[in-house]
Amino acid sequence: MIDETFVDLSRLQFAITALFHFLFVPLTLGMTWILVIMESVFVMTGREIYRDMTKFWGKLFGINFAVGVATGLTMEFEFGTNWSYYSHYVGDVFGAPLAIEGLMAFFLESTFVGMFFLGWDRLTRRQHLGVTFLMAVGTNLSALWILIANGWMQNPVGAEFNYQTMRMEMTSFAELVFNPVAQVKFIHTVSAGYVAASMFVLGISSYYILKGRDVSFAKRSFSVACGFGLASILCVILLGDESGYEVGEVQKVKLAAIEAEWETEEAPAAFTLFGFPDSEEQVTYAAVKIPYAMGIIATRSLDEEVIGIDDLEIKHEKRIRNGMLAYEYLEKLRNGQDTPENVATFDTLKADLGYGLLLKRYTPTVVDATDAQIQQAVKDSFPKVGPMFWSFRIMVGCGMIMLVVFVLSFYYNAHRVIEQKRWLLWAAVFSIPLPWIAIEFGWVVAEYGRQPWAISEILPTFLATSSLTTNDLLISIAGFIVFYTGLAIVEGWLMLRFVKQGPSSLHTNKYHFEQINQQPNDEQGANA
């Protein structure tokens, strides 16, 4: 029988490492392009202040990048140590984009990160800008290949199960790369990273303006951050809508859980803005709904239904029963009864094999499952609604607050009165954590919403684990928590240290002197 405690601990360890690693990835993704913007202005104008902006924010980027690499490497090893059957079952497909990421994107990224920091006195301005640009490209290429791999877990296209090897095998690399779920996920994720970096720069720049420190430097950084951030948050919202459509197409269970859509509504479905879902009673209390919104987001139409959990349960029961037949014929094929008729029958049923494997939790032979076990497997085929419902709304709520902050910051900055809006500057400072809150809850929506699958509709999570002991996992989880907490403390200390020193540490008293002796035309340029 399945050791549920062991499975839960395996999931917990990977969740801890993934959530912690993803504290650093968004800032890395976004800071590279902010550095490109700042250095491009330096190359075009020759104004040293933009070079110093690139160097100062580059220091903070470098600290974050180093910790991000250290936390990210362990995740790839975990596939072999904690999820060995997963690696065996889908490694031929899942491993390809990760290998490309390591060989192409990560090496490119790391090489140019080193050149960025060491090349200021060795390269011309244009050459160094080229290095910064390629560093940004490499960083985002890393995200692309990782999200292609993750997108395949959500929507496993371009691969088929081979009963002879008992593994998933790739049939089309192009389908893997151009998986619509992966493409939307990539743009949505990197845009969220751009928002995080923009809010980071915006908040720290606001702090300097409030304290009257390095104001000329801070106002220019503020201008870059509010413009780039506004464009990025609009992209996140637009791609979030597109992501909702893709989920409606290929992950109807996730969509129903996000919306607490217990019953199929008459088209077009309303979007539940707020409410209190009760999974036992399958009802959402005090629901506040926006008419038509969910139908438009999920189906791009006013006449298509968004299927509710009740109807999906009926479909899943049918697929589980088909999966039992698929498992029966798989056993025949493995026992040498690979007649053309048996092979053809298995081919017609193998799309539902994963649903049959859900019964492994209750009976090792699958085919002798009782009606009660089948009904329990149907219940298991859905993620818990409560965490999905609230995680999605926290993510969206943080996004709406950030949109308001970026819009107001851009407006008042364009009118050159941002220094007078101290309430907005403080709002920007206190909004620094919002992108990370939204991103972490977005990760919960994406990954928890895939449950009970390690690979959607193919491999249940409880079958994907390794043959470790519970004590092994407890020791490694404790080790990761201690190690990662230490890294977080070190990064936090380094970040605060450099922020407190401020940009004037690059050239002693330079910006203080500039503030006292600013010329009118230079003051106007601060908002450019």
Secondary structure as GFF3:
##gff-version 3
##sequence-region A 1 528
A	DSSP	alpha_helix	4	21	.	.	.	ID=ss1
A	DSSP	alpha_helix	25	45	.	.	.	ID=ss2
A	DSSP	alpha_helix	48	81	.	.	.	ID=ss3
A	DSSP	alpha_helix	84	100	.	.	.	ID=ss4
A	DSSP	pi_helix	101	106	.	.	.	ID=ss5
A	DSSP	alpha_helix	107	118	.	.	.	ID=ss6
A	DSSP	alpha_helix	125	154	.	.	.	ID=ss7
A	DSSP	beta_strand	159	162	.	.	.	ID=ss8
A	DSSP	beta_strand	167	170	.	.	.	ID=ss9
A	DSSP	alpha_helix	173	177	.	.	.	ID=ss10
A	DSSP	alpha_helix	180	211	.	.	.	ID=ss11
A	DSSP	alpha_helix	215	250	.	.	.	ID=ss12
A	DSSP	alpha_helix	252	259	.	.	.	ID=ss13
A	DSSP	beta_strand	271	278	.	.	.	ID=ss14
A	DSSP	beta_strand	283	290	.	.	.	ID=ss15
A	DSSP	alpha_helix	293	299	.	.	.	ID=ss16
A	DSSP	alpha_helix	309	334	.	.	.	ID=ss17
A	DSSP	alpha_helix	340	349	.	.	.	ID=ss18
A	DSSP	three_ten_helix	350	352	.	.	.	ID=ss19
A	DSSP	alpha_helix	353	357	.	.	.	ID=ss20
A	DSSP	three_ten_helix	358	361	.	.	.	ID=ss21
A	DSSP	alpha_helix	371	380	.	.	.	ID=ss22
A	DSSP	alpha_helix	385	414	.	.	.	ID=ss23
A	DSSP	three_ten_helix	418	420	.	.	.	ID=ss24
A	DSSP	alpha_helix	422	430	.	.	.	ID=ss25
A	DSSP	alpha_helix	434	448	.	.	.	ID=ss26
A	DSSP	beta_strand	453	455	.	.	.	ID=ss27
A	DSSP	beta_strand	459	460	.	.	.	ID=ss28
A	DSSP	three_ten_helix	461	463	.	.	.	ID=ss29
A	DSSP	alpha_helix	470	501	.	.	.	ID=ss30
A	DSSP	three_ten_helix	503	505	.	.	.	ID=ss31
A	DSSP	alpha_helix	510	516	.	.	.	ID=ss32
A	DSSP	alpha_helix	520	525	.	.	.	ID=ss33
###
